[in-house]
Amino acid sequence: MDATDSSSPSAVVSSAPDGATPLVINRPLPPNFVDFDAVKVVRRLTQFGYRAYLVGGGVRDFLLGATPKDFDVATDARPREVKDVFRNCRLIGRRFRLAHIHFRGGKIIEVSTFRRNPDMDGPPEPEPEPEAEPDMDEGEAPGIEHREDAVGGANGGGGGDGAGALAPALAERAPRDLLIREDNVFGTEEEDARRRDFTCNALFYDLRRNAILDYVGGVADVERRVIRTIGDPNIRLAEDPVRILRAVRFGARLGLQIEPRTFAAMKRVGPELAKCAAPRLLEELLRILRSPHAADAWRLLEQCGALAVCFPEIAAYRERTGLAADVDEHVRLLGALDELQERAGGPLHDSVLLSVTMWPLVRRALEPVPAAVPGASTAAPAPAAAAAQAGGAPERAAETWADVGSGGWDVDVPGASGAVSVVVSLPAGSPRRDPGAVVMDLLRGPAVRLRMPHRLVGRATQILLAQGKMTAGRRRRFRPEQLVRREFCGDAVNLLEMRALASGERPLVALSAVEAWRQLLRNPGDPRLARELGSAVVVGDGRTGGAPGPGGGAAAGAS
């Protein structure tokens, strides 16, 4: 929303309220912004004598002029009292007790009780446990399989001793003393607003008055398009370091600027992310990648230091190789991911998101240097020699790491008359770099650290390995019609298209080949397409080669 819009609350908001009385801004909700199920929940709670408001991101998005993704509800009713009001209610969470109101189609309205910051010197208020209901910790994100099924086991991951000094004002208290592990201390609506993470997320909407209630200056910050913590950012982020990832997600998705003191605290407290529950970190990272602004978020993750904590493999790889260009490679790939997800109208499969973040490392780890390997049999002059004869710059040999046996890899070398398939042999006694082993080794670190589900890691491994089959050129015993019948093939084609889009104006991974794979996915029995893909020479990522082919069509959905 433009700050100069006549409907903007700029004439009303001058400063953040200091007392217990909230700033009240009259603003009727347009019908297309209303979640009628959330309205039903609020009205039923008020009919039973409780106070209840729409809260959180829905109110923030309404002020920004964006269509709210969802509305949550906050109330003074305790979780058990909410359950007594709604028959379709289930209580979840140990660290943060919540009520989920279930509607048809799998829709859930989340209802939380007003809370205050936990008293460090006293226990939380007791709340009766729900009887024999499946329970889920706040850190155990819905939609993410974990526990015994997660890599690293039920107790693996998330237990690092994050280093990093906090601000001098916190020197007397160890960072672990600030980390909130119990959050069931109930309070008033003002205390609930002030205990939230950012001012833009602490706004209540009162349906009875058609008005926004602002205790923390959130409306002014939304109007200025600023993300700011409530209170001292060093303390608020140390209480829950996952707020760092949330700030990144909101900043990238909504185009908001992170306030300088908040961003400085994000850098300072970033190492404490290692202490957070692994499922919470995984879910927040996946939310970042699922948004259509993953490339912008990636830059923010790198700038605030969170990337080095969540994916130290990438940081170590960059430091070891000194290849700053590979940072841009990640950004280009994630920009292509944004394009595909926007075209598909929703997020791609989580395994694709994991694959695209790890692809630059996989490609580099499996990339041999043909000039340095003796015994290479070539059917054309070496690229450097051919370029020297023509008086031009050397071309980089694009390696495709399709395993052709125990002796080496099938490598496509671009030459003056097109790509020529050659076999690069390994010297006698050299260890064989099996692509499957390399991919699994690279995925093992993040899989254990973030307690990723085995099925997520397994599918990402298949997607990464399929890239060699799809781009290696002529191969023996390869039948594309069999590959397209595999469940993960559509996702592998999505990664192939991202590589094509990210490789520049003249991609070596031609978009015409991507379209051919999509056609074979739609018609797996087409023998002509299978023959063409079985003998095509399509080489790896780079900025040389022929002109791009036609566009690749719509992204294949998650299967």
GITA-V138880 format. One record per residue. RES is the residue in one letter. PSI is psi in degrees with one decimal (NA if undefined). Layout:
res=RES psi=PSI
res=RES psi=PSI
This chain:
res=M psi=134.8
res=D psi=137.5
res=A psi=-19.2
res=T psi=1.0
res=D psi=139.0
res=S psi=-21.4
res=S psi=-1.8
res=S psi=148.0
res=P psi=16.6
res=S psi=-31.0
res=A psi=-17.6
res=V psi=-38.1
res=V psi=124.0
res=S psi=-36.0
res=S psi=167.9
res=A psi=140.7
res=P psi=143.4
res=D psi=-29.4
res=G psi=-170.8
res=A psi=-15.5
res=T psi=123.7
res=P psi=157.7
res=L psi=125.9
res=V psi=123.2
res=I psi=113.4
res=N psi=123.1
res=R psi=95.9
res=P psi=141.8
res=L psi=124.0
res=P psi=148.7
res=P psi=-34.6
res=N psi=-9.4
res=F psi=-8.3
res=V psi=134.8
res=D psi=106.4
res=F psi=-28.6
res=D psi=-39.9
res=A psi=-38.5
res=V psi=-41.5
res=K psi=-42.2
res=V psi=-46.3
res=V psi=-46.4
res=R psi=-36.1
res=R psi=-39.8
res=L psi=-41.8
res=T psi=-32.6
res=Q psi=-29.5
res=F psi=10.1
res=G psi=10.0
res=Y psi=155.1
res=R psi=138.5
res=A psi=140.6
res=Y psi=154.4
res=L psi=138.9
res=V psi=168.6
res=G psi=-145.3
res=G psi=-29.2
res=G psi=-41.3
res=V psi=-41.6
res=R psi=-47.9
res=D psi=-35.8
res=F psi=-43.6
res=L psi=-32.9
res=L psi=-7.3
res=G psi=9.3
res=A psi=153.7
res=T psi=120.6
res=P psi=137.0
res=K psi=-42.4
res=D psi=164.0
res=F psi=131.2
res=D psi=170.4
res=V psi=137.8
res=A psi=142.5
res=T psi=162.7
res=D psi=-1.6
res=A psi=136.2
res=R psi=158.8
res=P psi=-41.8
res=R psi=-31.8
res=E psi=-36.3
res=V psi=-41.6
res=K psi=-33.2
res=D psi=-27.0
res=V psi=-34.7
res=F psi=123.4
res=R psi=-26.0
res=N psi=35.2
res=C psi=140.7
res=R psi=138.9
res=L psi=134.9
res=I psi=164.2
res=G psi=142.2
res=R psi=-49.9
res=R psi=-31.9
res=F psi=97.9
res=R psi=126.7
res=L psi=157.1
res=A psi=129.2
res=H psi=120.5
res=I psi=118.4
res=H psi=135.7
res=F psi=173.3
res=R psi=150.3
res=G psi=11.8
res=G psi=7.1
res=K psi=141.3
res=I psi=131.4
res=I psi=123.8
res=E psi=129.7
res=V psi=124.3
res=S psi=150.3
res=T psi=143.2
res=F psi=132.5
res=R psi=165.1
res=R psi=168.1
res=N psi=134.2
res=P psi=140.5
res=D psi=118.6
res=M psi=-18.9
res=D psi=-1.2
res=G psi=159.8
res=P psi=158.0
res=P psi=157.9
res=E psi=136.6
res=P psi=144.3
res=E psi=125.9
res=P psi=139.6
res=E psi=142.3
res=P psi=146.1
res=E psi=120.3
res=A psi=41.6
res=E psi=144.0
res=P psi=133.2
res=D psi=151.2
res=M psi=126.0
res=D psi=154.6
res=E psi=-31.8
res=G psi=-11.2
res=E psi=95.7
res=A psi=137.1
res=P psi=143.5
res=G psi=-6.6
res=I psi=116.5
res=E psi=137.0
res=H psi=-146.4
res=R psi=-131.3
res=E psi=-24.9
res=D psi=-10.7
res=A psi=148.0
res=V psi=129.4
res=G psi=-7.6
res=G psi=-178.1
res=A psi=-25.2
res=N psi=10.1
res=G psi=153.6
res=G psi=160.8
res=G psi=11.7
res=G psi=22.5
res=G psi=158.9
res=D psi=79.4
res=G psi=129.0
res=A psi=-162.8
res=G psi=130.5
res=A psi=145.3
res=L psi=179.7
res=A psi=154.7
res=P psi=-31.8
res=A psi=-18.8
res=L psi=5.1
res=A psi=-28.9
res=E psi=-13.0
res=R psi=127.8
res=A psi=146.2
res=P psi=-35.4
res=R psi=-23.7
res=D psi=-19.6
res=L psi=-22.9
res=L psi=122.2
res=I psi=118.3
res=R psi=-19.2
res=E psi=132.7
res=D psi=48.3
res=N psi=35.1
res=V psi=108.8
res=F psi=152.1
res=G psi=-156.4
res=T psi=173.6
res=E psi=-35.7
res=E psi=-43.7
res=E psi=-35.4
res=D psi=-40.4
res=A psi=-41.9
res=R psi=-15.0
res=R psi=-6.8
res=R psi=171.5
res=D psi=-55.3
res=F psi=150.9
res=T psi=-35.4
res=C psi=-16.6
res=N psi=5.9
res=A psi=27.1
res=L psi=137.8
res=F psi=146.2
res=Y psi=120.6
res=D psi=110.3
res=L psi=-25.7
res=R psi=-36.5
res=R psi=-3.3
res=N psi=52.1
res=A psi=152.6
res=I psi=134.1
res=L psi=123.7
res=D psi=111.1
res=Y psi=-13.0
res=V psi=10.6
res=G psi=23.6
res=G psi=-35.4
res=V psi=-41.5
res=A psi=-40.6
res=D psi=-37.5
res=V psi=-41.1
res=E psi=-35.6
res=R psi=-2.8
res=R psi=53.2
res=V psi=139.3
res=I psi=122.7
res=R psi=137.0
res=T psi=158.7
res=I psi=112.8
res=G psi=-161.3
res=D psi=117.6
res=P psi=-30.2
res=N psi=-39.8
res=I psi=-46.0
res=R psi=-37.6
res=L psi=-33.4
res=A psi=-29.5
res=E psi=-37.5
res=D psi=91.0
res=P psi=-18.2
res=V psi=-19.6
res=R psi=-25.6
res=I psi=-46.3
res=L psi=-34.6
res=R psi=-40.2
res=A psi=-41.1
res=V psi=-45.1
res=R psi=-45.1
res=F psi=-41.2
res=G psi=-43.7
res=A psi=-44.6
res=R psi=-37.8
res=L psi=-3.0
res=G psi=34.0
res=L psi=149.7
res=Q psi=136.2
res=I psi=125.2
res=E psi=138.9
res=P psi=-43.7
res=R psi=-36.7
res=T psi=-41.5
res=F psi=-38.0
res=A psi=-39.7
res=A psi=-34.0
res=M psi=-42.1
res=K psi=-39.9
res=R psi=-39.3
res=V psi=-9.2
res=G psi=-43.6
res=P psi=-21.9
res=E psi=-9.6
res=L psi=-28.4
res=A psi=-18.3
res=K psi=-9.4
res=C psi=159.5
res=A psi=128.3
res=A psi=-42.4
res=P psi=-33.5
res=R psi=-42.9
res=L psi=-45.4
res=L psi=-46.5
res=E psi=-40.3
res=E psi=-38.5
res=L psi=-40.5
res=L psi=-36.5
res=R psi=-39.3
res=I psi=-44.6
res=L psi=-26.2
res=R psi=-21.5
res=S psi=157.5
res=P psi=23.0
res=H psi=39.2
res=A psi=-35.0
res=A psi=-43.8
res=D psi=-40.4
res=A psi=-36.8
res=W psi=-42.8
res=R psi=-42.7
res=L psi=-39.9
res=L psi=-40.7
res=E psi=-44.1
res=Q psi=-35.9
res=C psi=-3.7
res=G psi=-2.3
res=A psi=-28.7
res=L psi=-40.1
res=A psi=-24.8
res=V psi=-43.2
res=C psi=-36.1
res=F psi=69.2
res=P psi=-22.6
res=E psi=-41.2
res=I psi=-42.7
res=A psi=-42.2
res=A psi=-38.8
res=Y psi=-43.5
res=R psi=-41.3
res=E psi=-38.1
res=R psi=-41.3
res=T psi=-24.7
res=G psi=24.4
res=L psi=88.5
res=A psi=-24.7
res=A psi=-25.8
res=D psi=-20.4
res=V psi=-44.9
res=D psi=-33.2
res=E psi=-43.6
res=H psi=-45.6
res=V psi=-40.5
res=R psi=-43.4
res=L psi=-41.6
res=L psi=-30.3
res=G psi=-39.0
res=A psi=-37.4
res=L psi=-43.9
res=D psi=-42.1
res=E psi=-43.8
res=L psi=-40.8
res=Q psi=-36.5
res=E psi=-38.9
res=R psi=-37.0
res=A psi=-13.8
res=G psi=17.8
res=G psi=174.2
res=P psi=148.8
res=L psi=175.2
res=H psi=143.3
res=D psi=-31.0
res=S psi=-30.9
res=V psi=-39.7
res=L psi=-42.3
res=L psi=-41.1
res=S psi=-41.4
res=V psi=-31.1
res=T psi=-29.7
res=M psi=-9.5
res=W psi=-45.9
res=P psi=-36.8
res=L psi=-41.0
res=V psi=-45.8
res=R psi=-46.4
res=R psi=-38.0
res=A psi=-29.7
res=L psi=13.6
res=E psi=107.5
res=P psi=164.2
res=V psi=101.8
res=P psi=-37.2
res=A psi=-23.9
res=A psi=-1.9
res=V psi=116.4
res=P psi=157.7
res=G psi=11.3
res=A psi=129.8
res=S psi=118.2
res=T psi=145.0
res=A psi=3.9
res=A psi=162.2
res=P psi=147.8
res=A psi=148.0
res=P psi=-43.3
res=A psi=-41.8
res=A psi=-42.8
res=A psi=-40.8
res=A psi=-37.5
res=A psi=-39.3
res=Q psi=-34.2
res=A psi=-4.0
res=G psi=18.1
res=G psi=-176.2
res=A psi=150.8
res=P psi=141.9
res=E psi=146.1
res=R psi=129.8
res=A psi=123.7
res=A psi=121.0
res=E psi=137.9
res=T psi=-4.0
res=W psi=35.7
res=A psi=121.8
res=D psi=122.0
res=V psi=13.4
res=G psi=-171.2
res=S psi=-7.6
res=G psi=-16.5
res=G psi=-150.8
res=W psi=157.3
res=D psi=120.5
res=V psi=130.9
res=D psi=119.1
res=V psi=117.7
res=P psi=131.1
res=G psi=-173.8
res=A psi=-30.8
res=S psi=21.3
res=G psi=176.0
res=A psi=139.1
res=V psi=126.8
res=S psi=126.9
res=V psi=166.1
res=V psi=123.5
res=V psi=119.7
res=S psi=155.8
res=L psi=143.9
res=P psi=153.8
res=A psi=132.6
res=G psi=-5.4
res=S psi=141.2
res=P psi=141.4
res=R psi=128.9
res=R psi=95.0
res=D psi=125.2
res=P psi=-41.6
res=G psi=-42.9
res=A psi=-39.4
res=V psi=-46.2
res=V psi=-44.5
res=M psi=-37.8
res=D psi=-41.2
res=L psi=-33.7
res=L psi=-18.7
res=R psi=-42.2
res=G psi=-60.2
res=P psi=-30.6
res=A psi=-43.8
res=V psi=-42.9
res=R psi=-41.0
res=L psi=6.2
res=R psi=53.6
res=M psi=145.5
res=P psi=145.0
res=H psi=-38.5
res=R psi=-35.5
res=L psi=-46.4
res=V psi=-41.8
res=G psi=-42.3
res=R psi=-39.2
res=A psi=-38.4
res=T psi=-43.7
res=Q psi=-39.5
res=I psi=-43.4
res=L psi=-42.0
res=L psi=-30.9
res=A psi=-22.7
res=Q psi=-36.6
res=G psi=-39.5
res=K psi=-34.6
res=M psi=-20.2
res=T psi=13.5
res=A psi=-7.1
res=G psi=-151.2
res=R psi=129.2
res=R psi=148.0
res=R psi=146.8
res=R psi=31.5
res=F psi=125.1
res=R psi=101.9
res=P psi=-32.9
res=E psi=-23.5
res=Q psi=-38.6
res=L psi=-40.3
res=V psi=-14.0
res=R psi=-6.6
res=R psi=144.5
res=E psi=-32.7
res=F psi=-3.2
res=C psi=-39.3
res=G psi=-38.6
res=D psi=-36.1
res=A psi=-37.6
res=V psi=-35.8
res=N psi=-43.9
res=L psi=-38.7
res=L psi=-42.3
res=E psi=-37.7
res=M psi=-39.7
res=R psi=-40.2
res=A psi=-46.0
res=L psi=-32.5
res=A psi=-9.4
res=S psi=4.0
res=G psi=-167.5
res=E psi=-28.3
res=R psi=72.6
res=P psi=138.2
res=L psi=-34.4
res=V psi=93.6
res=A psi=138.8
res=L psi=-23.9
res=S psi=-35.6
res=A psi=-36.2
res=V psi=-44.1
res=E psi=-35.9
res=A psi=-40.9
res=W psi=-38.6
res=R psi=-38.5
res=Q psi=-39.8
res=L psi=-32.8
res=L psi=-38.4
res=R psi=-29.7
res=N psi=73.3
res=P psi=-14.8
res=G psi=7.0
res=D psi=107.5
res=P psi=-30.3
res=R psi=-46.7
res=L psi=-41.0
res=A psi=-42.2
res=R psi=-42.1
res=E psi=-43.7
res=L psi=-29.7
res=G psi=-20.7
res=S psi=1.2
res=A psi=150.1
res=V psi=100.0
res=V psi=120.2
res=V psi=-179.8
res=G psi=-169.5
res=D psi=144.7
res=G psi=-171.0
res=R psi=23.2
res=T psi=171.1
res=G psi=-169.6
res=G psi=177.4
res=A psi=148.3
res=P psi=152.5
res=G psi=-165.7
res=P psi=166.2
res=G psi=160.6
res=G psi=4.5
res=G psi=-172.4
res=A psi=150.4
res=A psi=141.8
res=A psi=132.3
res=G psi=165.3
res=A psi=133.9
res=S psi=NA
